[in-house]
Amino acid sequence: MGSKQRLAGKLALVTGGSRGLGRHIAASLAEAGASVAVNYANNAANAEETIRMITSAGGNATAFQADITREQEVSELVHRVEGHYGRSIDVLVNNATGPQPMLPLEESTWQTYLDQLEFFVKAPLLLTKEVLPGMKSNGSGSLIHIGSEVVQIGNARFSSYVTAKAAMIGMTRSWASELGPHGIRVNLIAPGWIPVERHEGADTSGYQSAVPLGRMGEPLDIANAVVFLASDESRFITGQCLSVNGGRTYGI
C-alpha cells in the first residue's frame, strides 16, 4: 500500500476542523486515506469549504456541528459520527480552541483560566471518554492533542493559555500510561506560530528571526506530524510532546 493511503480504513475526528490548522489536518488525514469527521462550532460555511476541499481531491469527509465543551453535545457528536460511518473512531485530534486573550495578571480572573481549560482539558476529556469504548474494543487508537510551544517559552501576559496548554502535556502522559495496555497511543504536537487565515497581514519577521530553520512554519508541517502520529508508522510512540517549530524550542 502506498504511503499516501497509510490511513485507509481508519475513521478520524478532528475538532475545530472548519478553518486554520484544523482544516489542513483534516485534509491531510483524508489524503492519507482516512474518512474524516470535521467538527465545527458555529460556521457551517467554513466547514463546508473544508469538506469541498477534501472531496474535490478525492477524499471522504463530512461536517458535524457541536460545541465540544458541552458534555451532551460531545456524546451526540460521537454517536452521530460513528453512526454515519458505521464504525468506531480510530483517531481523535483535539485541535479546537476559543478566544485567546492576552492579559496582565492584574486583569486575569479564575474565569479567564477556566475559559482556556474548557477547550484544552475539559473538551479532550469529554471526547476521549466517548471514543474510548470503541478504541478499547478494537485494541487500538490514536489520541492526538494540539498543544503549543508557549509551554516552553512561558509568554508574558498569556498565563491562562500557557497554563491550559501545559495541563495538556501532563494529561497526555498520564493517559498514555493508562491506555497503553489497550493499544491506544496518546501524543501531543506543540506547534510554533503557524500563520493561518486569522493572522493575515501580521508581521512575522521578529518571530522568524528566532527560528533556527529560518522560515515560518506552514499548516502542512503540523498536518504531516498529525498523520505520522495517527499512522502505524508511529506505533511504538506514546506519551510524547513533539515540538514542530523549526527548532525554536525542544520537546519536554
Buried (B, 14 or more C-beta within 10 A) or exposed (E): EEEEEBBEEBBBBBBBBBBBBBBBBBBBBBBBBBBBBBBBBEEEEBBBBBBEBBEEEEBBBBBBBBBBBBBEBBBBBBEBBBEEBEBBBBBBBBBBBBEBBEBEEEEBEEEBBEBBBBBBBBBBBBBBEBBBEBBBEBEBBBBBBBBBBBBBBEEEBBBBBBBBBBBBBEBBBEBBEEBEEBBBBBBBBBBBBBBBEEEEEEEEEEBBEEBEEEEBBEBBBBBBBBBBBBBEEBEEBBBBBBBBBBEBBEBE
